[in-house]
Amino acid sequence: MKTILITGCSSGFGRDIARYFLDRDWNVVATMRTPRDDVLPRSERLRVEALDVTDPASIRRAVEAAGPIDVLVNNAGIGVLNALEGMSMEGIREVFDTNTFGTMAMTQAVIPQFRQRRAGVIINVTSSVTLKWLPLLSVYTASKAAVNAFTETLALELEAFNVRVALVLPGRAPETRFGENARARMQNGVPEPYVDLAQRIFAQWERSTEFTHSLDVAQAVWRAANDASCPVRLVAGADALALVE
């Protein structure tokens, strides 16, 4: 029976990826900054571990507690929505610490066991905003685009050790708390010169009829974990697929 470790399982994509794999008889190590026992169904095949991907000691403890794994899913991330002018450098570094450097740190922590066994899959969840630039998302897009480049280059490094690396690029997911959390990080709000632009963007999103469901992402992660012939990049969600087409 295979084991998957997933970061960011307290809600949204991470929670539903964990459920999807549990339903298909995998062992699941679901990690959260603050572990809760009411997020996922109880199962003998489920372990919930504390993990802060910005804390090296926390990463080390979580990986040790997980033991041997077959798949790592780097899903933990934070959203931010604002004009660059409305963000502090402290806020920008917070986004990169979680979305970019946290992904790299988790990946670095599991590579040795994968390389030694000559088996394993690393799946990084980024975003379809890296396929089409959108205003007010410059910092978030940059943090995810960096992961895209990192992932595709890492795939070449690990190919000789039979370790696969994949990207899943979801679209906008209003069913998750991404938008709520992103707006909460607006700090002092959108700077006045950008208010009209922000209102147009929000109105456009409200009119949109195509978006991404968590199930779309879980299915893409399942394919990346199990199908050695799949491409490095997998888009997930009707809106993301529309961008590619």
Summary of the structure (lengths in Angstrom):
residues: 245
radius of gyration: 17.6
end to end distance: 36.8
largest distance: 55.5
contacts: 827
relative contact order: 0.15
helix: 51%
strand: 15%
